[in-house]
């Protein structure tokens, strides 16, 4: 994607993105072509390729923008615990429900996990770089496994919730998870 900040280029990018998302509500993603996007948007081929490489680039760019908003919300909160992540991620997912359902319905939810892994790891590296010397090397290495555990855990919760059409109560999910996290090792999962 071309990162131009030119207002006309931004309008074209937004129109192309909106067109792709609208088409994804009507057609399977794999059947949508650049030509189809151009016809629906009224954007010229030259303008399209000035801004994007492919339809995948449009979707990739949009997912990046959404996930950067999520990361900004986490940074703003300033706390990186599992509980604080849950407080942010459920409302965030509800706000982007249409995108999540489009991705689910087209078998593309994995794109979010790939990008989430990259973004969270980048943020983790940034934080640990800033704390260099404050954390023993062994703890820093071990924290990488904790980050992976948290990403995977949160992702599977969110993916399951999306698969269930986001019908389950987020309050109930959060309360159950918080109870579990606070009582790890004391709950006999065979009786749950």
N, C-alpha and C positions, 0 to 999 in steps of 0.2 A: 504494500500500500504506500502511496505517496503521501507524506505527512504535511502537505501544504496547508497553510492557514488562510489562504486567499478566500474571502467570503463566497465568491462564485464557486470555487472548487469545493468548499464545505457544503454549499447547497446541493451541488451535484452528488457529492458523496452521500449526503443524507437522503436524497431522493432515490439513489440507487439502492441504498440499504433498506429504505421503506418499501421499495418495489419488490426486492428480493423477499423480505419478510411477508409481504402481502401474497406473493406468488406461492410461498411455502404453505400458506393456509389453504391454497387451492390445488396444489400439485405436489407430488413427492419431490423432494430436493434433487434427487438424481436425474429427474426429467427436466428440470429447469435449465435453460441454456442462457448464455450471455445474450444471444439474439433475442430471446424471450424477454429478458430484463430490459434490453434496449427498446423493444417495441412498446412495452408497458410503461416505461418511464419517459420516453420521448428524448432520452439522452443519446447523443451521437456516439458512435464506436470510438472515435478519437478521444472524446472526453472521458469515456469509460476507461480506456487504457492509460489515460493520463493519471487516473486516480487509483485504479485497481489492476491487478494482474489477471484475476479470474473471479468467478462467482464465489469460490472458496475464500478468496482474499476479502471479499465483502463481508462474509459471515465471520471470518477470523477477526477482522477489524472490529466488528460490532461486539463480538464476545469479549475481545480485549477491553474495549471501552466499558462494558458492563462490569467486568471483573476489576478493573482499576477503580471504579466507583466503590465496589465492595472493599477493596484494600484500603482505600481512603477512609472509609467509615471505620475500619478496624484501627487504622493509625490514629484517627481522631479520638477514638475511645482510649487508646493508649494501653490497653490491657490485652494480653494474648492468651488468656486461659480458655479452656474448652467451653466453660460456662459463658464467658463473654462473647465468644464466637457464635454460640447458639443464639444469644440475645440479638445479634446483628443479622445472622444469615437467614433466619426464618422470615422476618419482615422484608428483607432484601429479595428473597426468592418470590414472595407473594407479589412484590412490586414488578417482578420480571416473569411472572407466571406464563404469559403468552410465549415468550422466547423459550422458556423451559419446556413447555408442551410441544412447541414446534420441533425443538431438538429431539425430544423423546420420540415423537411420532415419526421422525425421520431417521431414527437410530444414530443420532449424533450427540447424545449426552456425553459420550466419552471425551469429546472436544473440551468440555468444561473441566473435566478432571485433569486432562493434560495441561491445560493452561493454569488451572488452580495450583497444580504441583509446581509449575515453573514460577509463578508469581509468589507463592508462599515461600519457596526455597530462596528466591532472590531477596525477599524481605528478611528471612531468617539470617542469611549471610550478611546482610546490611547491619542488622542488629548485633550479631556476634562480632563483626568487624569493629563496631563502635565500642564494644565491651572488651576488646582484646586486652588481655592481662588481668581482667577481673574474673574470668572463668577459666578454670584449669582445662588444658587441652582434652583430657579424657572426658570431662563433663560436656565439652563442646561437641565432641564426636557422638556421645550418647544422646545429646539433645537432638541430633539429626534423626535418630530413630524415633524419638518422641514426636517430633514434627511429622514424620511420615505416618505414625500411628494416628495422630490427631487428624491429619488430612484424610486418611483412609476412613477413619471412623465417622467423621462429619460427612464426608462424601457419600458413604453408603446409607447413612440416615436420610440425607437429602434426596438421593436417588430413589430410595424406597418410597419416600413421601411423594415424590413426583410420580412414580409409577402408580401410586394409589390416588392419583388425581388431586393431590394436596388436600384431601378431605379430612385427614386425621387432625385432631386438635394440636396445634403447636405448643400450647400450654401443657397439655398432657405429655407430649413427647419430651419437652424440655424438663419437666418435673421428674419424669421417669429417669432420664439420663443423669440429671443432677443427683438424684437419690442414688443411682448406681455408682456414679463417680465418687460420691462422698462415702460410700460403703463398700468399695472394692475389697474383695477378699472376705467380706462377711456375709455376702449373699450366696445362697446355694442355688445356682442357676437351674438345677434339676427341678426345683419347686416353683419356678417362675412361670 
